[in-house]
Amino acid sequence: MSVVGLRLKRALSGESALGFEEVKNKKNIAVTRSFEKMYSELYDLRERIATYAAKAATKLRK
């Protein structure tokens, strides 16, 4: 039986697959995107950066 099969068997029998002490906190987050076009206006660039920062903040809260 494969590793996935063994984990599934254990999970279905009520055995915990991961203990709480095994889950580590993330030490970093990343929200990466590429711009769809070249921006020459500072306003447009600030708007895009603010959107990415908001997405990163949402990830951080999770």
MOPAC internal coordinates of N, CA, C and O (Angstrom, degrees):
PM7 1SCF
backbone

  N    0.0000 0     0.00 0     0.00 0    0    0    0
  C    1.4514 1     0.00 0     0.00 0    1    0    0
  C    1.5316 1   108.31 1     0.00 0    2    1    0
  O    1.2310 1   121.27 1   -36.10 1    3    2    1
  N    1.3222 1   115.18 1   143.90 1    3    2    1
  C    1.4675 1   119.93 1  -178.88 1    5    3    2
  C    1.5285 1   110.93 1   -76.09 1    6    5    3
  O    1.2310 1   121.30 1   -11.28 1    7    6    5
  N    1.3149 1   115.12 1   168.72 1    7    6    5
  C    1.4639 1   121.13 1   178.40 1    9    7    6
  C    1.5289 1   110.01 1   -60.83 1   10    9    7
  O    1.2310 1   120.70 1   137.53 1   11   10    9
  N    1.3140 1   116.27 1   -42.47 1   11   10    9
  C    1.4632 1   120.58 1   179.56 1   13   11   10
  C    1.5224 1   110.14 1   -63.20 1   14   13   11
  O    1.2310 1   120.70 1   138.67 1   15   14   13
  N    1.3224 1   116.27 1   -41.33 1   15   14   13
  C    1.4617 1   120.69 1   177.92 1   17   15   14
  C    1.5189 1   112.06 1   -62.39 1   18   17   15
  O    1.2310 1   120.34 1   137.67 1   19   18   17
  N    1.3291 1   116.95 1   -42.33 1   19   18   17
  C    1.4644 1   120.97 1   177.98 1   21   19   18
  C    1.5276 1   111.32 1   -64.41 1   22   21   19
  O    1.2310 1   120.52 1   139.00 1   23   22   21
  N    1.3181 1   116.61 1   -41.00 1   23   22   21
  C    1.4692 1   120.00 1   178.12 1   25   23   22
  C    1.5285 1   110.83 1   -64.14 1   26   25   23
  O    1.2310 1   120.87 1   138.38 1   27   26   25
  N    1.3285 1   115.95 1   -41.62 1   27   26   25
  C    1.4549 1   120.52 1   178.76 1   29   27   26
  C    1.5216 1   110.81 1   -63.33 1   30   29   27
  O    1.2310 1   120.59 1   136.36 1   31   30   29
  N    1.3247 1   116.48 1   -43.64 1   31   30   29
  C    1.4676 1   121.35 1   178.77 1   33   31   30
  C    1.5313 1   110.47 1   -59.92 1   34   33   31
  O    1.2310 1   120.59 1   135.02 1   35   34   33
  N    1.3243 1   116.48 1   -44.98 1   35   34   33
  C    1.4691 1   120.61 1   179.53 1   37   35   34
  C    1.5263 1   111.20 1   -65.47 1   38   37   35
  O    1.2310 1   120.43 1   138.47 1   39   38   37
  N    1.3282 1   116.79 1   -41.53 1   39   38   37
  C    1.4657 1   120.65 1  -179.76 1   41   39   38
  C    1.5240 1   110.86 1   -63.79 1   42   41   39
  O    1.2310 1   120.40 1   138.97 1   43   42   41
  N    1.3323 1   116.85 1   -41.03 1   43   42   41
  C    1.4629 1   120.56 1  -179.80 1   45   43   42
  C    1.5209 1   112.30 1   -69.49 1   46   45   43
  O    1.2310 1   120.66 1   155.07 1   47   46   45
  N    1.3255 1   116.35 1   -24.93 1   47   46   45
  C    1.4669 1   118.96 1   178.06 1   49   47   46
  C    1.5321 1   111.69 1   -87.81 1   50   49   47
  O    1.2310 1   120.55 1  -177.34 1   51   50   49
  N    1.3365 1   116.56 1     2.66 1   51   50   49
  C    1.4621 1   120.70 1   176.04 1   53   51   50
  C    1.5130 1   114.69 1    91.97 1   54   53   51
  O    1.2310 1   119.92 1  -176.09 1   55   54   53
  N    1.3003 1   117.76 1     3.91 1   55   54   53
  C    1.4625 1   121.61 1   179.88 1   57   55   54
  C    1.5285 1   109.48 1   -82.01 1   58   57   55
  O    1.2310 1   120.44 1   -45.90 1   59   58   57
  N    1.3120 1   116.77 1   134.10 1   59   58   57
  C    1.4557 1   121.14 1  -178.90 1   61   59   58
  C    1.5268 1   110.31 1   -71.49 1   62   61   59
  O    1.2310 1   120.75 1   -46.87 1   63   62   61
  N    1.3127 1   116.17 1   133.13 1   63   62   61
  C    1.4635 1   120.84 1  -179.68 1   65   63   62
  C    1.5275 1   111.33 1   -83.34 1   66   65   63
  O    1.2310 1   120.49 1   141.84 1   67   66   65
  N    1.3099 1   116.67 1   -38.16 1   67   66   65
  C    1.4605 1   121.82 1  -179.82 1   69   67   66
  C    1.5196 1   109.46 1  -126.55 1   70   69   67
  O    1.2310 1   121.35 1   -48.04 1   71   70   69
  N    1.3030 1   115.02 1   131.96 1   71   70   69
  C    1.4558 1   119.09 1   173.54 1   73   71   70
  C    1.5116 1   109.79 1   -84.48 1   74   73   71
  O    1.2310 1   120.22 1   -20.96 1   75   74   73
  N    1.3074 1   117.19 1   159.04 1   75   74   73
  C    1.4638 1   119.93 1  -179.03 1   77   75   74
  C    1.5202 1   111.81 1   -64.90 1   78   77   75
  O    1.2310 1   120.04 1   148.89 1   79   78   77
  N    1.3179 1   117.52 1   -31.11 1   79   78   77
  C    1.4507 1   119.94 1  -178.84 1   81   79   78
  C    1.5263 1   112.45 1   -71.59 1   82   81   79
  O    1.2310 1   120.33 1   163.44 1   83   82   81
  N    1.3308 1   116.97 1   -16.56 1   83   82   81
  C    1.4611 1   120.30 1  -178.93 1   85   83   82
  C    1.5280 1   112.71 1   -83.61 1   86   85   83
  O    1.2310 1   119.88 1   160.65 1   87   86   85
  N    1.3183 1   117.84 1   -19.35 1   87   86   85
  C    1.4546 1   121.42 1  -178.14 1   89   87   86
  C    1.5268 1   108.81 1   -83.67 1   90   89   87
  O    1.2310 1   121.03 1   -59.51 1   91   90   89
  N    1.3158 1   115.63 1   120.49 1   91   90   89
  C    1.4631 1   120.83 1  -177.99 1   93   91   90
  C    1.5222 1   110.01 1  -100.24 1   94   93   91
  O    1.2310 1   120.99 1   -31.66 1   95   94   93
  N    1.3168 1   115.72 1   148.34 1   95   94   93
  C    1.4593 1   120.65 1   175.76 1   97   95   94
  C    1.5211 1   109.79 1   -70.23 1   98   97   95
  O    1.2310 1   121.21 1   -34.78 1   99   98   97
  N    1.3167 1   115.30 1   145.22 1   99   98   97
  C    1.4563 1   119.64 1   175.66 1  101   99   98
  C    1.5199 1   108.80 1   -70.00 1  102  101   99
  O    1.2310 1   120.78 1   -37.74 1  103  102  101
  N    1.3114 1   116.11 1   142.26 1  103  102  101
  C    1.4564 1   120.29 1   179.17 1  105  103  102
  C    1.5212 1   111.98 1  -101.65 1  106  105  103
  O    1.2310 1   120.46 1   168.98 1  107  106  105
  N    1.3241 1   116.73 1   -11.02 1  107  106  105
  C    1.4535 1   118.83 1   177.66 1  109  107  106
  C    1.5192 1   109.77 1  -155.39 1  110  109  107
  O    1.2310 1   121.15 1   -17.86 1  111  110  109
  N    1.2993 1   115.41 1   162.14 1  111  110  109
  C    1.4542 1   121.95 1   175.68 1  113  111  110
  C    1.5195 1   107.33 1  -134.42 1  114  113  111
  O    1.2310 1   121.29 1   -21.60 1  115  114  113
  N    1.3016 1   115.14 1   158.40 1  115  114  113
  C    1.4612 1   119.05 1   178.02 1  117  115  114
  C    1.5232 1   109.35 1  -144.53 1  118  117  115
  O    1.2310 1   121.02 1   -43.37 1  119  118  117
  N    1.2948 1   115.65 1   136.63 1  119  118  117
  C    1.4566 1   122.55 1   171.60 1  121  119  118
  C    1.5145 1   104.82 1  -127.94 1  122  121  119
  O    1.2310 1   120.83 1   -74.01 1  123  122  121
  N    1.2988 1   116.02 1   105.99 1  123  122  121
  C    1.4607 1   119.49 1  -176.40 1  125  123  122
  C    1.5161 1   110.06 1  -117.05 1  126  125  123
  O    1.2310 1   121.13 1   -41.50 1  127  126  125
  N    1.2631 1   115.44 1   138.50 1  127  126  125
  C    1.4531 1   122.10 1   177.14 1  129  127  126
  C    1.5224 1   107.32 1  -148.41 1  130  129  127
  O    1.2310 1   121.42 1   -22.23 1  131  130  129
  N    1.2955 1   114.89 1   157.77 1  131  130  129
  C    1.4620 1   118.50 1   171.17 1  133  131  130
  C    1.5258 1   107.12 1  -112.17 1  134  133  131
  O    1.2310 1   120.98 1   -31.37 1  135  134  133
  N    1.2859 1   115.74 1   148.63 1  135  134  133
  C    1.4536 1   119.64 1  -179.36 1  137  135  134
  C    1.5175 1   109.32 1   -75.37 1  138  137  135
  O    1.2310 1   121.21 1   -38.56 1  139  138  137
  N    1.3301 1   115.29 1   141.44 1  139  138  137
  C    1.4632 1   119.56 1  -178.14 1  141  139  138
  C    1.5228 1   112.75 1   -73.94 1  142  141  139
  O    1.2310 1   121.03 1   161.01 1  143  142  141
  N    1.3175 1   115.64 1   -18.99 1  143  142  141
  C    1.4702 1   120.08 1   177.96 1  145  143  142
  C    1.5180 1   109.03 1  -154.55 1  146  145  143
  O    1.2310 1   120.68 1    -8.95 1  147  146  145
  N    1.3057 1   116.30 1   171.05 1  147  146  145
  C    1.4536 1   122.27 1   177.41 1  149  147  146
  C    1.5238 1   108.97 1   -77.65 1  150  149  147
  O    1.2310 1   120.60 1   -48.92 1  151  150  149
  N    1.3266 1   116.47 1   131.08 1  151  150  149
  C    1.4663 1   120.61 1   178.68 1  153  151  150
  C    1.5192 1   109.30 1  -106.75 1  154  153  151
  O    1.2310 1   120.94 1   -51.58 1  155  154  153
  N    1.3144 1   115.81 1   128.42 1  155  154  153
  C    1.4631 1   119.74 1   179.26 1  157  155  154
  C    1.5240 1   111.43 1  -104.65 1  158  157  155
  O    1.2310 1   120.32 1   163.47 1  159  158  157
  N    1.3201 1   117.00 1   -16.53 1  159  158  157
  C    1.4612 1   121.25 1   179.84 1  161  159  158
  C    1.5235 1   110.25 1   -94.39 1  162  161  159
  O    1.2310 1   120.96 1   -48.29 1  163  162  161
  N    1.3154 1   115.77 1   131.71 1  163  162  161
  C    1.4626 1   121.31 1  -179.85 1  165  163  162
  C    1.5289 1   111.19 1   -61.73 1  166  165  163
  O    1.2310 1   120.23 1   143.41 1  167  166  165
  N    1.3270 1   117.17 1   -36.59 1  167  166  165
  C    1.4656 1   121.35 1  -179.98 1  169  167  166
  C    1.5319 1   110.65 1   -58.53 1  170  169  167
  O    1.2310 1   120.47 1   133.18 1  171  170  169
  N    1.3332 1   116.71 1   -46.82 1  171  170  169
  C    1.4667 1   120.90 1  -179.30 1  173  171  170
  C    1.5250 1   111.51 1   -62.64 1  174  173  171
  O    1.2310 1   120.74 1   137.69 1  175  174  173
  N    1.3104 1   116.19 1   -42.31 1  175  174  173
  C    1.4602 1   120.94 1   179.90 1  177  175  174
  C    1.5298 1   110.72 1   -64.62 1  178  177  175
  O    1.2310 1   120.23 1   136.34 1  179  178  177
  N    1.3202 1   117.16 1   -43.66 1  179  178  177
  C    1.4709 1   120.94 1   177.91 1  181  179  178
  C    1.5258 1   111.08 1   -61.03 1  182  181  179
  O    1.2310 1   120.71 1   140.34 1  183  182  181
  N    1.3145 1   116.25 1   -39.66 1  183  182  181
  C    1.4597 1   121.06 1   179.88 1  185  183  182
  C    1.5340 1   110.81 1   -62.54 1  186  185  183
  O    1.2310 1   120.24 1   136.12 1  187  186  185
  N    1.3233 1   117.15 1   -43.88 1  187  186  185
  C    1.4734 1   121.12 1   179.54 1  189  187  186
  C    1.5272 1   110.73 1   -66.05 1  190  189  187
  O    1.2310 1   120.22 1   137.04 1  191  190  189
  N    1.3062 1   117.18 1   -42.96 1  191  190  189
  C    1.4685 1   121.12 1   179.97 1  193  191  190
  C    1.5254 1   110.45 1   -64.11 1  194  193  191
  O    1.2310 1   120.10 1   140.60 1  195  194  193
  N    1.3305 1   117.42 1   -39.40 1  195  194  193
  C    1.4666 1   120.94 1   177.87 1  197  195  194
  C    1.5248 1   110.57 1   -62.71 1  198  197  195
  O    1.2310 1   120.20 1   141.85 1  199  198  197
  N    1.3160 1   117.22 1   -38.15 1  199  198  197
  C    1.4662 1   121.07 1   177.78 1  201  199  198
  C    1.5212 1   110.58 1   -63.20 1  202  201  199
  O    1.2310 1   120.08 1   134.74 1  203  202  201
  N    1.3234 1   117.46 1   -45.26 1  203  202  201
  C    1.4654 1   120.90 1   179.54 1  205  203  202
  C    1.5243 1   111.25 1   -65.41 1  206  205  203
  O    1.2310 1   120.38 1   141.78 1  207  206  205
  N    1.3284 1   116.88 1   -38.22 1  207  206  205
  C    1.4671 1   120.38 1   178.02 1  209  207  206
  C    1.5244 1   110.60 1   -64.83 1  210  209  207
  O    1.2310 1   120.07 1   141.85 1  211  210  209
  N    1.3180 1   117.47 1   -38.15 1  211  210  209
  C    1.4656 1   121.03 1   177.91 1  213  211  210
  C    1.5239 1   110.71 1   -65.49 1  214  213  211
  O    1.2310 1   120.27 1   140.50 1  215  214  213
  N    1.3272 1   117.08 1   -39.50 1  215  214  213
  C    1.4723 1   120.40 1   177.56 1  217  215  214
  C    1.5258 1   110.75 1   -65.11 1  218  217  215
  O    1.2310 1   120.45 1   140.51 1  219  218  217
  N    1.3209 1   116.75 1   -39.49 1  219  218  217
  C    1.4692 1   120.47 1   178.12 1  221  219  218
  C    1.5265 1   110.38 1   -65.46 1  222  221  219
  O    1.2310 1   120.08 1   140.24 1  223  222  221
  N    1.3220 1   117.45 1   -39.76 1  223  222  221
  C    1.4667 1   121.02 1   178.71 1  225  223  222
  C    1.5245 1   110.84 1   -64.42 1  226  225  223
  O    1.2310 1   120.26 1   141.85 1  227  226  225
  N    1.3215 1   117.11 1   -38.15 1  227  226  225
  C    1.4646 1   120.94 1   177.06 1  229  227  226
  C    1.5201 1   110.41 1   -62.81 1  230  229  227
  O    1.2310 1   120.42 1   136.46 1  231  230  229
  N    1.3231 1   116.79 1   -43.54 1  231  230  229
  C    1.4670 1   120.74 1   177.52 1  233  231  230
  C    1.5213 1   111.20 1   -62.63 1  234  233  231
  O    1.2310 1   120.64 1   139.94 1  235  234  233
  N    1.3173 1   116.39 1   -40.06 1  235  234  233
  C    1.4587 1   121.63 1  -178.24 1  237  235  234
  C    1.5259 1   111.44 1   -63.79 1  238  237  235
  O    1.2310 1   120.36 1   144.48 1  239  238  237
  N    1.3187 1   116.92 1   -35.52 1  239  238  237
  C    1.4647 1   120.98 1  -179.37 1  241  239  238
  C    1.5212 1   112.77 1   -71.02 1  242  241  239
  O    1.2310 1   119.73 1   158.87 1  243  242  241
  N    1.3148 1   118.13 1   -21.13 1  243  242  241
  C    1.4793 1   121.49 1  -177.79 1  245  243  242
  C    1.5010 1   111.73 1   -73.77 1  246  245  243
  O    1.2310 1   120.10 1   180.00 1  247  246  245

